[in-house]
Amino acid sequence: MVLNIKRASSLDGATVNVQDVLKPFDHQVGGHTPFTSLPNGHLLKPCDEREIYFYQKMPKIIKSIAPKCCSTIQGSSVSTFDDSCVNCRQHQLENVVIPESIEGSPILNKRKLSKNFIVLSDLTYRMKSPRILDLKLGTRQHGDQATVAKIACMTAKCQSTTSASLGIRLCGMKCPPSEQNNQISINKYEGREMGKLELFMAVRQFFNVSETVLEVVQKKLLGIRDVLSEADGVRLFGASLLIVIESEPTDFTPTDNLVRIKVVDFANSTFDGFQGDNFYEGRDEGSILGLDTLLGIVQG
């Protein structure tokens, strides 16, 4: 996929096809920077160069539990992966516009990440009414390249939240309204204030779904756990577990459109030989702890 990205402020009144304008992503519940939607089930995520390099060099074993990344964008340089989807290999988007409403985001401007992007699969694609849960995974969030101040800040955050003891912290949750309940929405700041009991109650509320769906959830979580158990030397520092469930399934809803679970956000993650980071032995016990905590809630 080739993206010719322009800022709305540079168009000088030019007429642009509305289909070429990036649209805000309505289902984002976590993260620091706003995503935007692309056609055919893709998202454009602003990121730093480290995350681009991680996707470019990602071990095959981790690819199986991560969203499909079709392209990386560094300024005017676009790289499309050999295993990208057919649409991204064949389709070209021209004159894609960053609208003023997105371009003017204080967060986006502050972080100055607007020249680097990754094109990822949208886990909510073709879902009618998705339930979304974003859980920070693991007992450590800072990467090997973090400053002393950053290490102290992130360590304190883990120790003061459920991350250190449970291996997960709620970063965002949204459940659409139903006949029984109003819409449920929890942000990352509320998640940081949760103790074990509050976290368990919130997650159980999210998984207030049918036994059939819970069986699929459990199977997918166990699959991710198996992968991480075999991923020697990989550390998913700062990564999250993103869970998306269709709230209004029908008898004809495909299993893949019913439950989607992936590990996301690899800006601080590492593996042997990556970017001069430290070498680690064995599996990521912090992430395994988080998955075991979540499996305990689902199975309970």
C-alpha positions in Angstrom: 0.0 0.0 0.0 1.4 3.4 -1.0 0.3 6.4 1.0 0.8 9.9 -0.3 0.0 11.7 3.0 -0.7 15.4 3.0 -1.8 17.8 5.8 -5.1 19.5 5.4 -3.3 22.9 6.0 -1.3 22.4 2.8 -4.2 21.9 0.4 -5.0 25.5 0.0 -8.7 24.9 -0.7 -8.1 22.0 -3.2 -11.0 19.6 -3.7 -10.3 16.2 -2.2 -12.3 13.0 -2.5 -13.8 12.4 0.9 -12.8 8.8 0.7 -9.2 9.8 0.7 -9.5 11.7 4.0 -8.3 9.8 7.0 -11.1 9.2 9.4 -10.7 9.0 13.2 -10.9 5.5 14.6 -14.0 5.3 16.8 -13.1 2.2 18.8 -9.7 3.2 20.3 -9.8 2.7 24.1 -6.1 3.0 25.0 -2.8 4.3 23.7 -1.2 7.7 23.7 -1.7 8.7 20.1 -5.0 8.7 18.0 -5.3 6.1 15.3 -7.1 6.8 12.0 -9.0 4.4 9.8 -8.0 3.2 6.4 -10.2 1.3 3.9 -10.6 -2.5 4.0 -10.0 -3.1 7.7 -6.7 -1.2 8.3 -5.5 1.3 10.8 -2.9 4.0 10.5 -0.9 4.2 13.8 1.6 7.0 14.5 4.6 5.5 16.2 8.3 6.0 16.8 11.1 4.4 14.7 11.8 1.7 17.3 8.3 0.2 16.9 8.7 0.3 13.1 12.0 -1.6 13.4 10.4 -4.1 15.7 7.7 -4.9 13.2 10.3 -5.1 10.4 12.5 -7.6 12.5 9.8 -9.3 14.5 10.4 -13.0 15.3 8.1 -15.2 13.4 6.7 -16.7 16.6 5.6 -13.3 17.8 4.0 -12.4 14.4 1.4 -15.1 15.1 0.0 -13.2 18.2 0.4 -9.7 16.8 -1.9 -7.7 14.5 -0.9 -8.1 10.8 1.3 -5.2 9.9 1.2 -4.6 6.1 3.4 -1.5 5.8 5.7 0.9 7.6 6.0 4.5 6.7 9.0 6.7 7.6 8.5 10.1 6.0 8.2 9.5 2.3 9.7 6.0 2.5 7.0 3.2 2.4 7.9 -0.4 3.0 5.3 -3.1 2.3 5.8 -6.5 3.8 6.0 -9.6 1.6 3.3 -11.2 3.8 1.0 -8.2 3.7 -2.7 -8.7 2.7 -3.6 -8.8 -1.0 -5.3 -5.4 -0.8 -2.2 -3.7 0.5 0.0 -5.3 -2.2 -2.4 -4.2 -5.0 -4.1 -1.0 -3.8 -2.6 2.5 -3.9 -4.0 5.3 -1.9 -3.2 8.7 -3.3 -3.7 12.1 -1.7 -4.5 10.8 1.7 -5.2 13.7 3.9 -4.6 14.2 7.6 -7.6 16.4 8.6 -7.0 19.4 10.9 -9.0 17.7 13.7 -6.4 15.0 13.8 -3.3 17.0 12.8 -4.1 19.5 15.5 -4.2 16.9 18.3 -2.1 18.3 21.2 -0.8 14.7 21.9 0.2 14.2 18.3 2.0 17.5 18.1 3.7 17.0 21.5 5.1 13.6 20.6 6.1 14.6 17.1 5.4 11.2 15.7 3.4 12.3 12.6 6.2 11.2 10.1 6.3 7.6 11.2 3.4 5.2 10.8 2.5 1.5 10.7 -0.5 0.1 8.8 -2.1 -2.5 10.9 -5.2 -4.7 10.7 -8.2 -3.4 12.5 -9.4 -6.0 15.1 -12.9 -4.4 15.0 -13.3 -4.8 11.3 -16.7 -6.2 10.2 -17.9 -6.3 13.8 -21.3 -4.7 14.3 -21.0 -3.9 18.0 -17.6 -4.6 19.4 -16.7 -4.9 23.1 -13.1 -3.8 23.6 -10.7 -4.4 26.4 -7.1 -3.1 26.5 -4.9 -4.6 29.3 -1.3 -3.5 29.9 0.6 -6.8 30.0 3.5 -7.8 32.2 5.2 -6.6 35.4 7.7 -4.2 33.7 6.9 -1.4 31.2 10.1 0.4 30.5 12.5 -0.7 27.7 16.2 -1.2 27.9 16.9 2.2 26.3 14.9 4.1 28.9 16.5 7.0 30.8 17.0 6.7 34.6 14.1 9.1 35.2 11.8 7.0 32.9 12.8 3.8 34.6 11.9 5.3 38.0 8.6 6.6 36.7 7.5 3.4 35.0 8.7 1.2 37.9 6.7 3.3 40.4 3.6 3.1 38.2 3.9 -0.7 38.1 4.4 -1.0 41.8 1.4 1.3 42.6 -1.0 -0.5 40.3 -2.0 -4.1 39.6 0.8 -4.6 37.1 3.4 -5.7 39.7 1.3 -8.2 41.5 -1.1 -9.5 38.7 0.8 -8.8 35.5 -2.1 -6.8 34.0 -3.5 -3.3 34.4 -6.7 -2.0 32.8 -5.8 0.6 30.2 -9.2 1.0 28.5 -12.6 -0.8 28.3 -15.7 -0.1 26.3 -18.9 -2.2 26.2 -21.7 -1.0 23.9 -25.2 -0.3 25.4 -27.6 -3.2 25.6 -31.2 -3.8 26.8 -29.9 -4.5 30.3 -27.1 -2.0 30.6 -25.9 1.4 29.5 -22.6 1.8 27.7 -19.7 1.0 29.9 -16.5 3.0 29.5 -13.3 2.9 31.6 -10.1 4.9 30.8 -6.5 4.3 31.7 -6.6 6.7 34.6 -9.4 4.9 36.2 -7.6 1.6 35.5 -4.5 2.9 37.4 -6.6 3.4 40.5 -8.0 -0.1 40.5 -7.0 -2.7 43.1 -7.3 -6.4 42.5 -11.0 -6.6 43.4 -12.0 -3.6 41.2 -10.0 -5.0 38.3 -11.5 -8.5 38.6 -15.0 -7.0 38.8 -14.4 -4.8 35.7 -13.0 -7.7 33.6 -15.8 -10.1 34.7 -18.2 -7.4 33.5 -16.5 -7.3 30.2 -16.7 -11.1 29.9 -20.4 -11.1 30.6 -21.0 -13.1 27.3 -22.2 -16.5 26.3 -20.4 -19.7 27.3 -19.6 -20.3 23.6 -17.8 -17.0 23.4 -15.9 -17.6 26.6 -14.7 -21.0 25.3 -13.3 -19.2 22.2 -11.7 -16.5 24.5 -10.1 -19.2 26.7 -8.7 -21.1 23.7 -7.2 -17.9 22.2 -5.6 -16.9 25.5 -4.1 -20.3 26.0 -2.7 -20.1 22.4 -1.0 -16.8 23.2 0.3 -18.3 26.5 1.8 -21.2 24.6 3.5 -18.9 22.1 5.1 -16.8 24.9 6.2 -19.9 26.7 8.2 -20.9 23.7 9.5 -17.4 22.8 12.9 -17.6 24.5 14.6 -14.2 25.1 11.5 -12.2 24.0 10.4 -9.5 26.4 7.1 -7.6 25.8 7.9 -4.6 27.9 5.1 -2.1 27.7 2.9 -4.2 25.4 -0.8 -4.7 25.8 -3.3 -7.4 25.3 -6.2 -6.2 23.1 -9.4 -8.2 23.2 -12.3 -7.5 20.9 -15.7 -9.4 21.1 -18.8 -9.1 19.0 -21.7 -8.1 21.2 -24.4 -8.9 18.7 -23.4 -12.2 17.1 -25.8 -14.2 14.9 -25.9 -17.9 14.2 -23.9 -17.1 11.0 -21.1 -15.0 12.6 -17.7 -16.6 11.7 -15.6 -17.5 14.7 -12.9 -15.0 13.5 -15.6 -12.2 13.6 -16.7 -13.3 17.1 -13.5 -13.0 19.2 -10.1 -11.4 18.3 -7.2 -11.2 20.7 -3.7 -9.9 19.9 -0.7 -8.5 21.6 -0.1 -4.8 20.6 2.2 -1.9 21.2 5.8 -3.0 20.8 7.7 0.2 21.2 9.6 -1.1 24.3 9.6 -4.8 23.4 12.8 -6.6 22.6 14.4 -9.9 21.6 17.9 -11.2 21.3 20.0 -9.0 19.0 17.4 -6.2 18.7 18.7 -2.6 18.7 21.6 -3.3 21.0 19.3 -4.3 23.9 20.2 -6.6 26.7 20.0 -10.4 26.1 17.4 -12.3 28.2 17.1 -16.0 29.0 13.9 -18.0 29.1 10.3 -16.8 28.7 8.7 -13.5 29.7 7.4 -14.4 33.1 5.7 -11.0 33.7 3.6 -11.5 30.6 2.8 -15.1 31.5 1.7 -13.9 34.9 -0.7 -11.5 33.3 -2.2 -14.2 31.0 -2.5 -16.6 34.0 -4.4 -13.9 35.9 -6.7 -13.2 33.0 -7.3 -16.9 32.4 -8.2 -17.3 36.1 -10.9 -14.6 35.7 -12.3 -16.1 32.5 -12.3 -19.7 33.9 -13.7 -18.6 37.3 
